[in-house]
Amino acid sequence: MPPPSPYETLFVARQPVLDSALNTWGYFHYYRRCVEHTYSEFTDPLLATLSVIQCLPACIETCSRPHKALIHLPPQALVTGIPRALGPECVVPVLDSFPADDPKYVEALRGLRAEGYSFALDLPRLADLANPLLGVADTVILDLRAPEGGKAALAKAAKALLASGHTLLAKRVETHEAADLARSLGMTLFAGHFFREPVTLSQRKVSSAESTRLSLLDLLCRSEPPMDKVVLAIEADASVSYRVLSMLNSPHFGLLKKVSSVRQAVLLAGWVQLSAWLRVMALGDLSPTTKARELLHLSAQRAKFLELLGLAANWGEKAESLFLLGLFSLLPTMLETAMPQVLEAISLDDQLRAALLGEPGPYSGWLDLAQAIEDTRWEDMGRLALDLGLPTGSVSSAYNASFQWADTLLLAIPDRNGA
C-alpha cells in the first residue's frame, strides 16, 4: 500500500503581508494537521515545522525574491539551525515571546542573525517592551484586533518600538479603517483580509476600458464561445494581443513552434488552457491599483481551488462554474462597484449569479469555504467541507495545487506596477 500523500496530513494556508503601497512583501504560513476534516494543531511543534519547510519549495511565488516566508518556529527548530534549509533570502522566522531568557536560544538567534537572517517577534502583550528578544528582532508583530489596553496602549507601544528602530507589522487587519489606524501609528506592513474588501461600493458607471474587458470576460464565460469573435476581441486590443503572443512564446507554455498570430495562438495553445489565462489577464486589467496583483492572485487561486474541489466532488461540468465563481468573487473590490452592477455586463446562469450576490442556492458554501481558509478559521473550514460532501484530503490537496497553479500563471503575466 503506497504511503499517504503529505497533503492528506498537512494543511498549509498562506496569508499575504502587504507593504504601505499594498504590494506583496511576503506571506505568513499557517499549518494544521488534517484528519477526517478535522484541522488541529500539531502536538510536536518541531515536527510541524519540518513538515511545513518541506512543502515550501512547492510555493514558487513565496520562495522567489523578494517575497518572504514568515513561519512561526519553535525554539528547538532555531537552536538546531532548521532555517538554514531555506536561507535568509526566503524565510523570516517568527519568534514567540517566550522563552526569552534561555542562553542557548538567544545564542542561536545571534548566530543566525550574523549569517543574514532577520527575525519577527510576535508580541501579544503590549507591555512586554523589555523582552530580550527585541534585541535580535528586526520586525515586531502587533495584533490590531482588540489590543490589550486599547488604542492608547497600542499607540504607546508603537512609538517606543519605532524609536528603537523596529519595523512594525500589523496583523489581523480586517477593515480599511484598521489599516488607516495602523498607518497613522507608523506601521508599514499589514496582514489581514482588509485588502480584499472594497473601499467603497459606489454606484459609478463602468468605464469604457472596463466595459471592453468585461465584454471579453463575457465571451470567455460561454461554454462554446464563437472563436471568430474571441479572436476579433483579442486583436482589437493591442495590449491584449501583445501579451497573448508573448505568453505563448514563453517557456511557461512550452510550444514547439513560435506563435505569430492570435488565431494561431488560439488553435495551438488549446482553448481550455488559453481561456483560463485570458480570464485572469482580463481580470487583472480591470484593477490598475497597486493592490491588484494580490487580488489577481487570490482570484485565480480561488478559481482553481473551487474547480478542483468540484472535480473531487464529482460535479462534472459544474466544476467550470465553480472556477468562475472564484474568479469573479473579488470583482467589487477590483472595480469598487457593487456586484449587481458588475454582473450586468457578464452573462452567467441564474444560480451562479445568485451565489456571487450572496443568495442561497447550490453554490452556497463554496466561497465560504475559501474565505474560511484565507482567515484561518479551521473549525469552520472542516464543517463546511463536511456540509459540501467533499472527500477527506481533497481540501488540502486542492488548496496546495491551486496555489502552485496561480503562482505559475502569474509568473507569466507581467506586473504592471513593477512590484
Order of alpha helices (4+ residues) and beta strands (2+ residues): beta-beta-beta-alpha-beta-alpha-beta-alpha-beta-beta-alpha-beta-alpha-beta-alpha-alpha-alpha-alpha-alpha-alpha-alpha-alpha-alpha-alpha-alpha-alpha-alpha
